[in-house]
């Protein structure tokens, strides 16, 4: 049972409840508070710290690899592909505008993609590079987003591949520190964050929404925003959102490794 003081503070009625205190939930709270400082906002996070992709993104500030963008254009069309790339590009700019590179360990190291001859892009690699560079120039302001770095394969020690493409806009980022810095920024705006609270459901009562948690506590809000990303299926199965699984291998620094930057490999369009 909650005390009067707990009900009147942590679980007090609020304008907006946001489910999930990862990057999506934190940015939502931040933008809402900037637009309307008088709003009362409560974030509910079921874990002690956010445990989704926000803090487990492999340290990428993603822009998109050559073959990824070509594949996206094939499946969704040119306009949709460019819209996604523009959102990524602007997102990285927004992050850097709010936090210093040092605070989030942002490293504009670029990225490499290794490709074998049996991949469909290999036969006309320079043509694909030139084509995408032209499409992306209005977004990035650069006419050389991608460049053919195949001549550097031996220098970098990349084996079992035939081609190498460099992407100047890929970067490294410390995702844990980014979430921590953004959390501090949101807390400074008087946003309430409650960790260890799992939302089990909600009902609309009149003009408010009553959010139920696993311990039987309820919080009333005027609006509810769900920012669970990969966990959306748990509370909103009707949306049929199935998260894609990603996997990385992390090593200690390798002595003598010349290659700096992120590298993905393409074999028959399978990225790993």
N, C-alpha and C positions, 0 to 999 in steps of 0.2 A: 504494500500500500504506500502510495506517495504521501509525503507530508504537504501541508499547505504551502510551504515555501518552495518545494520542488514544483508543485503544480503552478505556482505563480511566477516561476522563472524558467527552468528548462522546458517544461511542458505547457507553458502558457499559450493561449491562442495567438496565432500569428497570421500575417497576411499571406505568406507563401511558405509551403513546405517543399523542399527539394529532396528527393530520394537519391542518395549517392553523393559522396564527397570526394569523388575523383575529379579529374580535370574538367569533365563536362559539367558536373554539378557546381564546382567552384567557379568556373568562368561564368556560368549562368547567374550565380549569386552576385558575382562581381559586377557584371554588366547591369543587372537589375538595380543594384544599389547605386551605381553611378548615375543611372537614368532617373531614379526616384529614391533619394536618400532616406525618405521617411518610411519606406517599406520595412516591415519587420519580416525577417527571413530566417528559417530554421532548416539546416541540413541534417539529414538522418543518415548515418553510415553504419552498416551492420557489423563492420569489422573494427578492430582497434585502429587500424590504418587502412587506407584504400588498397584492396588486393587485386584489382582488375588490371586491365592493360595500362592504366594511367601510370603505374609505377613499374611496369614490366614490359616496356616497349622496346627492349633491347638497346636502348640508348640512341635511337634514331630520331633525327628531326627530318622526317620523310618528305621528299619531293616527288619521287617516282623514277623508276629505272626506264631505260629505253624500251625494252620489250614489254614492260608493264603498261606503259602508255599506249604502245601500239595495240596491245591486246584489249585495253580499255576502249580504244577508239573503235575496234572491230565489234565489240559486244554492245556498246552503248551509244556510239556515234561521236563525231568530232566535238560538237558543242558541249555535250555532257562531260567528255573527258577533259576538255580545257577548263570547264567550270570547276571540276574537282581539283585540278592542278593549281588553279588560281586561288582556291580556298586554302590549299596547303601552303602556298607561297605567302599569302597574306597572314595566315596563322603564325608562321615562323616570324614574320616581321612584327606581328603583334606581341609575341612572346618577348622578343628582343627589345621592344619599346618599353615593356613593363619591368624587365629584369636585366641586370647586367650579365654579360657573358660569363663573368667570373662566378657569379652567384649560382648559376645553373650549369656551369661547365659547358657552355656552348662552344663547339669546336667546328669551324667552317672548313673541315678537312676534305670535303668532297667525297664522292663514292665511285666505286668501280663495278662494272658488270662483266663477268666472263661468259663467253658464248662459244659453243662448239659449231663446227661446220654444218651439222645436221639440223641446226635450228633455222627456221624459215627466214629469219632476218639476215643470216650470214651472207647469202648470195648478193644482197644489195645493201650491205651495212651502211656504206657512206650515203647512199640515197635516203635511207631511213633517218639517218642522223641529220642530214640537210633538211629534210621535210619537217621533222619535229622542231628543229631549231627555228625554222621560219614561223611555225605556228605559235611557238612559245615566246618569241621575241617581244610581242606587245605586253605579255604578262611579266616577264622577268627583266625586260630592258636590256637583255643581252642577246647577241646573235650567235652565241656559242654555248648553249646549255650543255650539249653533249659534244664530245670529240672522240675520234678514233685513236685509242691508245694501244693498239695491237702491238706496235713496235716495242712497247715497254714490258711485254709479257715475261721475257727472260730476265730482265732487270729486276722485276718485282718478284720473281720466283713463282709465278702462277703456272701450274702444270695441268696437263690433260684438257686444256682449252685452246681454242684457235684464235679467238678475238677478244679484245678488251675495250670497253667503252667507259670513258670517264664522264661523270656528271658533276659539274661545278657547284650545284646547289644542294647536294646532300650534305648533312652535317651531323655531328655528334651532340648529344645532350644528356645530362644526368636527370633522368625522369623523376627519381625520388626527390632530388633537391628542388626541381621545378614544382612538384606538388606541394612540398613543404613551404616554399616561398609564396606560392599562391594562397595557401591556407593562411599564412600570416597576414597577407594583404587583405583577405576577406574578413578575418577576425578583427582587423583594425577598423573595418567599416561597420562593426557591431552586428555582424552576422553570427548567429548562434549555430554551433556544430555539436551534435551529440553523437558520440561513437558508441559502438556496441549495441545499437538499436536496429533490429530488423523489422521492416514493415511487412505485415502479414496481409493487409488489405485495407480497403476504405469504403465508406458509404457517403453519399451526398445527403445532407440533412438541411433542407431549406436552402439558404444561400451560402452554407459552409460545407466543408468536407471534413469528415471525421476519420482520422488515420489511426488504424489499430496496429500495435506492436506486439512482439512475441511475449512480453511480460504482462500484457493486459492494459498497459497504459495507452491513452489516446491523446492525440493532439488535434486541435481544430484549426483549420486554415481556410482562407478564402479561395486559394488556388493551390493545385498540386502539380509539381513537375517531376517527371520520372527521368533520371539520368543514370540508368544502370548499365547501358550499353550491352555488353555480353551477357549480363544477368537478367535482361528484360523479360526473357521467356518465363522466368519464375513468377512474376506478378502480372504480366500481360501476355499470356500464351496465345491469345487471339491474333497477336501481331505476327506470330510465326517468325521471329527473328532468331536465326541460328548463327552463333559466332564462329568465325573462322579460326582455326587453331594455328598458331605460329610457334616455331621452336628455334632456339639459338644455342650455339655452343660457345661458352665463354672460357678463355684461357688467361693465364698470367701473361705478362709481356714476354714476347718471344725474342730472344737475343738475335741480333743480326737481321731482323725483319725490316726490309726497306719500305714495304708497302704501308702507307698511312691512309686511312679512309676506310669506308665500309665497302664490302665486296659481296655481290650475290652472283650465283652461277646459274646458267641456263642450259639445261639439257632437254631437248624436246619440249620446251616451254614449261618445264617443271622447275620452279624456283626453290632454292634451298639455301 
